[in-house]
């Protein structure tokens, strides 16, 4: 059922997902909770872009790919 070449990703995506959640959920929610203005809008936008950038860098450094569903030895036949 499971091939030895396949491995689980474990918790290596946790950091990336946490940065994306902060950028797309928590920062906009905090912006809506405080009194909206140009300064808070600029700060929220900057923080969201920063979190997305850090998530992208974290994902690139992890070098993980989604494993193929087909077994490796079946693909070579």
N, C-alpha and C positions, 0 to 999 in steps of 0.2 A: 504494500500500500504506500508506504513512504520510502522514498529513495534516500540513499546516504548523502547524495550531493545536495539535497534540499535542506535548508536550515531555516529555523524561525527567525524573525526579525527581533523578537524579544521586546525590549523597551527602548530601542534605539530611535524610534520615531516620537517618543514621548515629549522630548524637548521641542521638537518642531511643532507638534500639535499644540503644545502649551503656548508657544509664541504666537501661533495663528489665532488661538482662542483669545489671547489678550488683545491682539490687533483688531479682530473682527467682532468680538462680543463685549469684553469688559471696558475697553476704552470708549466705544460709542455709548455704552450704558452710563458710564461715569459722566460723559459729556451731557447726556440728557438729564442726569440727576442734578447737575449744577446749573446755575443761571447761564444760558447760552449767550455768547458774545464773540466778538472777533478774536480776542486774545485766546479764549478757551477753545474756540474752533481751530485756530492755528496750532495750538498746543496739542489738541487731540489728533489732528491730521498728522503732525510731525511724529507723535508717538506711535500712531498706527503704521505709518510708513516705516519707521525704525523697526518695529516688531516684525513686520512682514519681511524686511531685509534680513534681519537676524535669523528668522525661520528659514529663509531660502539658503543662507550660508550654512546653517546647521544641517539642512537636508543634503546639500552638496557635499559636505564633509563626511556624512555618514556612508556614502557610496553604496547605499542599499538599492536593490532593484526588486521588482516584484517577480518572484520565481514563476517559471512556466508551469502550467498545469500538466502538460505532457511530460512523461518521463524522458530523461536525457538519452537513454540508450534506444528508445523507440524513434527518436528524431533522426538518428544516424542510420537507420535501416532503410 
